Amino acid sequence: MFACVPHPGLGAAIVNHVRVDLATCKRSHAPPPASGGPRVAGQAIVFHGKALVSARKGDSIWLAGTSPDGRWILYSIDRFASASVAEDGLPVRAIRAAGGHSFPIATGLVYSSYRTWCGGRLVMTAGFDRETTTNKWLVTSSPPGWKTRVLVRNDRRAFGSLTCARDGVIVQSATASLEGFRSPHWALWHVAWDGTLRRLTSPPNGVSDESPEYVGGVLYFVRSGSLHALRNGRLSGPLLRVPRMAPTFFGHTDWAYTVTR
């Protein structure tokens, strides 16, 4: 089903409910994650039978995830249920799972990979416009006050999918350009909590490093449609062919994999 090259010591990858041991390429069934969290029902987000927040008639609502402890729910409201408006980004807000007042965080594209939690701290790629290689920066916010601050903003760089890592986050980044989304050249960078940038990968021209995951001290990412890993400065791969979740859109691709160690 998936082309795989054995690489010991890198755990397993899950692709389309199939677990692939990266040491042996042996495959096994991976059950889907258990449900039971908040869900969208019509124009409301419902949790434990209670509607926490509702959209007005003619609007739609997006569930944007929950905090690791399950106490907070992230969501966006798409005014007039316009898919075109949503593609340019939506304001993300947070509300307690028990209900109550909601808090604004930032406006950004609705890709789930544009948000990550580092303990109790949310980091998000912010910025309006569907073109992924312009007007994109990183912000951070945390409950209960949700005071959003800029983590890093650099007019020469655009930021995309990200993952929590040691002493900061790892994010895919490309040179900022209005037309760059047509053929983006994403590389992976480490962003420290003080905003310091450090480049981690240098893909060849015409190639991107995307969809990072940092698990057990190893950085996983997709290059040319295959899973790769960076461990102690050493690159391993290709490990495994992985599918796209959807076609590339304005320079963004969601790759369908997760890693367990």
Salt bridges, closest charged atoms under 4 A:
ASP59 OD2 - ARG56 NE 3.19
ASP59 OD2 - ARG79 NH1 2.89
GLU87 OE1 - ARG130 NH1 3.02
ASP88 OD1 - ARG130 NE 3.02
GLU179 OE1 - ARG182 NE 2.51
ASP209 OD1 - ARG223 NE 2.63
ASP254 OD1 - HIS252 NE2 3.05
